[in-house]
Amino acid sequence: MASFLFDRLIGPGLRLLDPETAHGLTLKALAAGLAPRATEPDDPLLATRVWGRAFSNPVGLSAGFDKDAEVMAPMLALGFGFVEVGSITPRPQGGNPKPRIFRLPDDAAVINRLGFNSGGLEAAAERLKAYRAGSSKGQVQGQTQGLIGINLGKNRDSADAADDYARGAAALAPLADYLVVNVSSPNTPGLRALQGRGELEDLLGRVTAALPSPAPPLLLKIAPDLTEEDKQDIAAVCLAAGVAGIIATNTTIERPDSLRGTARGEGGGLSGKPLFVPSTAVLSDLYRLTEGRLPLIGVGGIASGADAYRKIRAGASLVQLYTALIYQGPALVTRIKRELARLLRDDGFESLAAAVGADHRYSG
Ligand SMILES: Cc1cc2nc3c(=O)[nH]c(=O)nc-3n(C[C@H](O)[C@H](O)[C@H](O)COP(=O)(O)O)c2cc1C
């Protein structure tokens, strides 16, 4: 019923509002417990183990939706297998001037230049602690299950980027099922330069050194706008530095000629359908370059079970999405899971893990 209400009334209503206002209202509604809940249990075929953690399905909410860790429990209740919060910066900061999120409905896309608006580390840590204790907003009392990734950013005015990531990692590691060093948002000056070989070695070395023991797996989130050499360097550095996985990809600064939306000229990162092909190509390249040795999370333009399946076959052990949720509403999560299970079964896979990277094996 809640899902019906959302699809017919709330979703279309929200899409009449400015995107950031709509997002703020959505977060309030979710925190107030007004969200629909997935009712069907996950198909056992979708269960998977990555980094020693059991995921009941591989479909996650990607970073940027729940930047301040406010709605983890309700988003897990929608049916996501895991939720990644953030990006969280050490100190609170407001981000770029508004407007800074633009819908391109004809392209099923969004452009954002939020610039890491964040309530900061301490506020997020309090909410994450409440979640771990089973007492956060919207949480069924005692519910402490559901995997939470924590995505780290840096403050815009910070001179020492590595120090920001190291502080975030040290403080939030005990609360995370995995941590993400996000060096790929296009809206913080100089950030993506941290993906270069020397910078990345230094950064990952310092973050790793700051981690407590035991530490959760450390992941790197990369941009889609990389040269072949960049990708080779990233793969080599991640393998050498003991990075546990790579998230491919963040939004793109490219503007494909196909874009029709009037907002296409806005600065920022483009997400959604036009990102699907380039981000899947980067994912596939990283799988090849790391020889399948690192679990990858595929993200960028997923809007159906078939899209999720393509990312998995290209090398993703897990997938994430954000933009399609804006256009299709929460029922999308259940639709994707059903379709993905059917596609796996139709192709004769006995587990999700068996399909990971299948395109590489069968096409040489
Ligand atoms: C409004 C908005 C805000 C985002 N904020 C973040 C962020 O803070 N950190 C991050 O790593 N990615 C952020 N992203 C990128 C998404 O996590 C994701 O990588 C990208 O949107 C591609 O997936 P999609 O096409 O399914 O949206 C943001 C995306 C959008 C649309």
The ligand as an ORCA input file, in Angstrom:
! r2SCAN-3c Opt
* xyz 0 1
  C      22.806     13.870     -5.981
  C      23.995     12.951     -5.953
  C      24.907     13.048     -4.910
  C      26.014     12.183     -4.858
  N      26.904     12.279     -3.825
  C      27.939     11.401     -3.741
  C      28.849     11.424     -2.643
  O      28.700     12.213     -1.703
  N      29.884     10.552     -2.644
  C      30.078      9.623     -3.646
  O      31.019      8.837     -3.589
  N      29.215      9.565     -4.693
  C      28.173     10.423     -4.764
  N      27.297     10.346     -5.821
  C      27.564      9.361     -6.901
  C      26.760      8.064     -6.736
  O      27.099      7.395     -5.552
  C      26.992      7.136     -7.938
  O      28.364      6.758     -7.967
  C      26.646      7.778     -9.273
  O      25.506      8.610     -9.150
  C      26.362      6.748    -10.353
  O      25.266      5.908    -10.009
  P      23.758      6.153    -10.566
  O      23.871      6.364    -12.047
  O      22.999      4.927    -10.192
  O      23.272      7.368     -9.850
  C      26.190     11.215     -5.887
  C      25.244     11.112     -6.915
  C      24.160     11.962     -6.962
  C      23.178     11.829     -8.098
*
